[in-house]
């Protein structure tokens, strides 16, 4: 047992030991919007004022897109489901003797009402792998962003004619997050547990972009270009970036109080606080604290134990929304050494999104038309995930956990699948 946890702890420490480079991971995403030698986003470097006419649109678009993506990555690391506060058989003391209050190894990400029992401990470590593949249902490998010209002439885009020129950017991102988590719970009384969760996060990004100037009309040399000459213009440019960061994520402290427990039913309250210990510039955390409160109800019918969690999370970040939380699931003891656990884990956003994506580009001359700035929808992040896994009780009481989580709604920044492997031990 000690060898298992010692190895996992050493792995987590090594994972957090990678040195960050001078430029933060968040700022490196901005390199995908920068071409040429002038050092500004989409500066055309023509030696005239025309070279900077796309910068206002790009600045707004870059702020919206980068803000949207980086905030979403920070939320993704924060929203990796926490392991349940207890595992294995639980006990309470009745008449000075321990009485078992559960039979299975318990849920994986859902919460049951039972507490550990006075003087008992629960230790665990797991690793989750996340490959983020879409944002709002749009594949990360194929995001289209359009940048309009600055309105420098008569009010409304299109006069003079060169205001109809457009820069279209194709963006491709490959985002991977690995989270190694250590967690512990202590039963300080028969009905009260306290615990801590310490995540170590590794975030890596590979990105590429290609910008294309789309001149309006024909028969004349394009006024805007990335390089070249008016007669031999360069209308296409590309950029790339890659980087990774490693360190401690957002630490969580939690408290669970059992309100009443019988052999068939129980109720409990859970509160936890997520502290902003992860470096948001390195995409290791959200950069803001969060407080979660859950009401927990669970039943037990032999080896089958359903549970329901309902609660609320409030977040301190200026760009983050509060949400209603709901989880429903069960765990079932299949054999004396194997427990199957299933959960539907949901989060329902309150209020409109606090990050606004760039609006449409509206032209009035030579004719009225409207062009979308970005193909990412700005829907509310109402999240629904299905989680299924198995707990295997090994020799000595150690529990091996294997779980898969799959998003059921195309909202926000999402993976196709999240795998989790871990070890737990209660004593």
C-alpha positions in Angstrom: 0.0 0.0 0.0 2.7 2.5 1.0 4.7 1.7 -2.1 1.7 2.4 -4.4 1.0 5.8 -2.8 4.7 6.7 -2.5 5.1 6.1 -6.3 2.0 8.2 -7.1 3.1 11.0 -4.9 6.6 11.0 -6.4 5.1 11.1 -9.9 2.9 14.1 -8.9 6.0 15.9 -7.5 8.0 15.2 -10.7 5.0 16.4 -12.7 5.0 19.7 -10.9 8.7 20.2 -11.2 8.9 21.3 -14.9 10.2 24.9 -15.2 7.9 27.4 -16.9 9.4 29.3 -19.8 9.7 33.1 -19.9 6.5 33.6 -21.9 3.4 32.3 -20.2 1.3 29.7 -21.9 -1.7 32.1 -22.0 0.3 34.8 -23.8 1.7 32.3 -26.3 -1.7 31.7 -27.7 -1.6 35.4 -28.8 1.3 34.5 -31.1 -1.2 32.8 -33.4 -2.7 36.2 -34.3 0.7 37.9 -35.0 2.3 37.8 -38.4 5.3 39.6 -39.9 7.9 41.6 -38.0 6.0 44.6 -36.6 5.0 42.7 -33.4 1.4 43.7 -33.5 -1.6 41.4 -34.2 -2.2 41.2 -37.9 -0.1 44.3 -38.6 0.5 44.4 -42.4 3.7 46.4 -42.1 3.1 48.3 -45.3 4.9 51.4 -44.3 1.6 53.4 -44.4 -1.3 53.9 -42.2 -3.2 51.1 -44.1 -1.0 48.5 -42.4 -2.7 49.1 -39.1 -6.4 49.3 -40.2 -7.2 45.7 -39.1 -5.6 46.1 -35.7 -8.8 47.4 -33.9 -10.9 44.5 -35.2 -8.1 42.0 -34.4 -7.6 43.4 -30.9 -11.3 43.0 -30.2 -11.4 39.6 -31.8 -8.2 38.4 -30.1 -9.5 39.6 -26.8 -12.7 37.7 -27.3 -11.3 34.6 -28.8 -8.2 34.3 -26.5 -10.3 35.2 -23.5 -13.0 32.7 -24.4 -10.4 29.9 -25.1 -8.1 30.5 -22.1 -11.0 31.0 -19.6 -12.5 27.8 -21.0 -9.2 25.9 -20.5 -9.0 27.2 -16.9 -12.6 26.1 -16.3 -11.8 22.7 -17.8 -9.0 22.1 -15.2 -11.3 23.3 -12.5 -14.3 21.1 -13.6 -12.5 17.8 -13.5 -14.9 15.9 -11.1 -13.7 15.5 -7.6 -13.4 12.0 -6.2 -16.1 11.1 -3.6 -15.3 12.0 0.0 -15.5 8.3 1.1 -14.8 4.9 -0.4 -15.2 1.3 0.7 -17.3 0.2 3.7 -18.4 2.9 6.1 -19.2 2.5 9.8 -20.9 4.2 12.7 -20.5 3.4 16.4 -23.6 2.0 18.1 -23.4 1.0 21.7 -19.6 1.2 21.5 -19.4 -1.2 18.6 -18.8 -0.4 14.9 -21.9 -1.0 12.7 -21.5 -1.1 8.9 -23.5 1.5 7.1 -22.6 0.6 3.5 -21.6 -2.6 1.7 -20.1 -1.5 -1.7 -16.9 0.4 -2.4 -19.1 3.5 -3.1 -19.5 5.9 -6.0 -16.6 7.4 -7.9 -17.7 11.0 -8.6 -21.1 11.2 -7.0 -21.6 11.6 -3.2 -23.4 9.2 -0.8 -24.7 10.3 2.5 -22.5 8.0 4.7 -19.5 9.5 6.5 -16.4 7.5 7.3 -16.9 7.2 11.0 -15.0 8.6 13.9 -11.2 8.2 13.7 -11.2 6.6 10.2 -9.1 7.9 7.3 -9.5 7.7 3.5 -6.6 8.3 1.2 -6.5 8.3 -2.6 -4.7 9.3 -5.7 -5.9 9.3 -9.3 -4.8 10.6 -12.7 -7.2 12.0 -15.3 -6.4 12.5 -19.0 -8.3 15.1 -21.1 -7.9 15.8 -24.8 -10.0 18.9 -25.5 -11.5 18.5 -29.0 -14.3 21.0 -29.5 -15.6 24.4 -28.3 -19.3 24.9 -28.6 -19.5 21.9 -30.9 -16.9 23.4 -33.3 -13.8 21.2 -33.8 -10.7 22.9 -32.3 -8.8 21.9 -35.3 -10.9 24.0 -37.6 -12.0 27.4 -36.2 -12.7 30.2 -38.6 -12.3 33.9 -37.5 -13.0 36.9 -39.8 -11.5 40.3 -39.2 -13.1 43.4 -40.7 -11.4 46.6 -41.7 -11.5 49.7 -39.5 -14.1 52.2 -40.4 -11.9 55.1 -41.6 -14.2 56.8 -44.2 -17.8 57.6 -44.2 -19.8 56.0 -41.4 -20.5 52.4 -42.1 -18.1 49.9 -43.6 -17.6 49.9 -47.3 -16.8 53.5 -48.2 -14.0 53.9 -49.3 -14.1 50.6 -51.2 -11.0 49.1 -49.5 -13.0 48.8 -46.3 -14.6 45.8 -47.9 -11.3 43.9 -47.7 -11.3 41.0 -45.2 -8.8 38.9 -43.3 -9.9 35.4 -42.7 -8.0 33.3 -40.1 -8.1 29.5 -39.8 -7.1 28.4 -36.3 -6.2 24.9 -35.2 -5.6 23.9 -31.6 -4.6 20.7 -29.9 -5.1 21.0 -26.1 -4.2 18.2 -23.6 -4.6 18.3 -19.9 -3.4 15.7 -17.4 -4.5 16.1 -13.7 -2.8 14.0 -11.0 -4.8 14.4 -7.8 -4.1 13.5 -4.2 -7.0 13.5 -1.7 -7.6 12.6 1.9 -10.6 12.5 4.2 -10.6 12.2 8.0 -13.7 11.2 10.1 -13.4 13.6 13.0 -16.8 12.4 14.4 -19.3 9.7 13.5 -21.2 12.2 11.4 -18.5 14.7 10.3 -15.7 14.3 7.7 -13.2 16.9 6.7 -10.9 16.5 3.6 -8.5 18.1 1.2 -7.9 17.7 -2.5 -4.5 18.7 -4.1 -4.3 18.5 -7.9 -1.2 18.7 -10.0 -1.9 19.8 -13.6 0.0 19.6 -16.8 -1.4 21.6 -19.7 0.0 21.4 -23.2 -1.0 23.3 -26.4 0.0 23.0 -30.0 -1.5 25.6 -32.3 -1.3 26.7 -35.9 -3.0 29.5 -37.8 -3.2 30.7 -41.4 -4.4 34.1 -42.3 -5.7 35.0 -45.8 -6.4 38.5 -47.1 -9.5 38.5 -49.2 -9.5 41.7 -51.4 -12.8 43.1 -52.5 -13.4 43.4 -56.2 -11.1 42.7 -59.1 -9.0 44.6 -61.6 -6.7 46.5 -59.2 -3.7 45.7 -57.1 -4.8 44.8 -53.5 -4.2 47.7 -51.1 -3.6 45.3 -48.1 -0.9 42.6 -48.1 1.3 40.8 -45.7 4.5 41.3 -47.8 5.6 41.6 -51.4 4.8 44.5 -53.7 1.5 45.9 -55.2 2.1 43.9 -58.3 3.3 40.8 -56.6 1.5 40.8 -53.2 1.7 38.1 -50.5 -1.8 37.6 -49.3 -1.3 34.6 -47.0 0.7 34.2 -43.8 0.9 31.5 -41.1 2.0 31.2 -37.5 2.4 28.4 -35.0 3.1 27.9 -31.3 3.5 25.1 -28.8 4.1 25.0 -25.1 3.3 23.3 -21.9 3.2 24.2 -18.2 3.1 22.1 -15.1 2.3 22.9 -11.5 -0.2 22.7 -8.6 -3.8 23.3 -9.6 -6.7 24.7 -7.5 -6.6 23.1 -4.0 -9.9 22.1 -2.4 -10.9 21.9 1.2 -14.2 20.1 2.1 -16.5 19.4 4.9 -19.3 16.7 5.0 -22.0 16.4 7.7 -24.3 13.4 7.9 -27.8 14.6 9.0 -29.2 11.1 9.7 -28.4 7.6 8.6 -30.4 4.3 8.8 -29.8 1.0 7.1 -32.0 2.0 4.2 -31.6 5.8 3.8 -29.5 8.8 4.7 -29.0 12.5 4.2 -26.0 14.7 4.3 -24.6 18.2 3.5 -21.3 18.8 1.7 -19.5 22.1 1.4 -16.2 22.7 -0.2 -14.0 25.7 -1.1 -11.7 25.7 -4.2 -8.8 28.1 -3.7 -7.1 29.9 -6.6 -3.7 28.2 -6.1 -3.3 27.3 -9.8 -1.4 29.8 -12.0 -4.0 31.1 -14.4 -1.4 32.5 -16.8 0.0 29.0 -17.2 -3.6 27.6 -17.6 -3.2 25.5 -14.4 -6.2 27.0 -12.7 -9.1 29.3 -13.1 -7.5 32.2 -11.2 -10.6 32.5 -8.9 -12.0 30.8 -5.9 -15.3 28.9 -5.8 -17.6 27.7 -3.1 -19.9 24.7 -3.6 -22.7 23.4 -1.4 -24.5 20.1 -1.9 -27.5 18.4 -0.4 -27.0 14.6 -0.5 -29.6 11.8 -0.3 -28.9 8.1 -0.7 -30.8 4.8 -0.4 -29.6 1.2 0.0 -31.4 -1.9 -1.3 -29.1 -4.8 -0.5 -26.0 -4.3 -2.8 -27.7 -1.5 -4.9 -27.2 2.1 -3.6 -28.7 5.0 -5.6 -27.8 8.6 -4.7 -28.9 12.1 -5.6 -26.8 15.3 -5.2 -28.2 18.8 -5.7 -26.5 22.1 -5.0 -25.1 25.4 -6.0 -21.6 26.7 -6.9 -20.6 30.4 -6.7 -17.5 31.6 -8.3 -15.5 34.8 -7.6 -14.1 35.2 -11.1 -15.4 38.3 -13.0 -15.8 36.2 -16.2 -17.2 33.1 -14.5 -20.9 32.2 -13.9 -22.5 30.7 -10.9 -24.3 27.4 -11.5 -26.9 24.9 -10.3 -25.4 21.4 -9.8 -27.2 18.1 -10.0 -25.9 14.5 -10.0 -27.9 11.3 -10.0 -26.4 7.8 -10.0 -25.8 4.6 -8.2 -23.2 2.1 -7.1 -23.8 -1.6 -7.1 -21.7 -4.4 -5.4 -21.4 -7.0 -8.2 -19.1 -9.3 -6.3 -17.3 -9.1 -3.0 -14.3 -7.5 -4.8 -16.0 -5.4 -7.6 -18.3 -2.4 -7.5 -19.9 -0.8 -10.6 -20.6 3.0 -10.4 -22.6 5.2 -12.7 -23.5 8.9 -12.6 -25.1 11.6 -14.6 -23.2 14.8 -13.6 -24.7 18.1 -14.6 -24.0 21.8 -14.2 -26.6 24.5 -15.3 -25.2 28.0 -15.8 -27.0 31.0 -14.3 -27.1 34.2 -16.3 -25.7 35.0 -19.7 -22.0 34.4 -20.6 -19.7 37.0 -19.2 -17.3 36.7 -22.1 -18.7 38.2 -25.3 -17.4 36.9 -28.6 -17.0 39.5 -31.4 -20.2 40.5 -33.2 -21.0 40.3 -36.9 -19.2 42.5 -39.4 -21.8 44.7 -41.1 -21.2 46.3 -44.5 -23.4 49.1 -45.9 -21.6 49.8 -49.2 -21.7 48.8 -52.0 -24.6 46.8 -50.7 -25.9 45.7 -47.2 -24.5 42.4 -46.0 -23.5 40.8 -42.7 -20.7 38.4 -42.0 -20.1 36.3 -38.9 -16.9 37.1 -37.1 -16.4 33.7 -35.6 -18.2 30.3 -36.0 -18.2 29.5 -32.3 -21.7 29.7 -30.7 -22.0 31.6 -27.4 -24.6 29.3 -25.9 -24.8 28.9 -22.1 -22.6 26.2 -20.7 -25.2 23.8 -19.5 -23.0 20.7 -19.0 -24.2 17.1 -18.8 -21.7 14.2 -18.5 -22.1 10.5 -18.2 -19.7 8.7 -15.9 -19.2 5.0 -15.6 -16.5 3.0 -13.8 -15.5 0.1 -11.7 -13.9 -0.2 -8.3 -11.8 -3.4 -7.6 -11.0 -4.2 -4.1 -7.4 -5.6 -4.0 -5.5 -7.6 -1.4 -5.0 -5.6 1.8 -8.1 -3.4 1.2 -6.6 -1.1 -1.5 -9.2 -0.1 -4.1 -8.3 0.2 -7.8 -10.6 2.7 -9.6 -11.1 2.8 -13.4 -13.6 5.3 -14.9 -14.6 6.9 -18.1 -16.5 10.2 -18.5 -18.3 11.3 -21.6 -19.9 14.7 -22.4 -23.5 14.4 -23.6 -23.9 18.1 -24.7 -21.8 20.1 -27.1 -21.2 23.2 -25.0 -18.1 25.1 -23.9 -14.7 23.6 -24.3 -15.2 19.8 -24.3 -13.3 16.5 -24.7 -14.7 13.5 -26.4 -13.8 11.4 -23.4 -12.0 11.7 -20.0 -10.3 8.7 -18.5 -9.4 8.3 -14.8 -7.3 5.7 -13.0 -6.6 5.7 -9.3 -6.1 4.0 -6.0 -8.0 4.5 -2.7 -7.6 3.1 0.7 -9.7 3.5 3.8 -8.6 2.5 7.3 
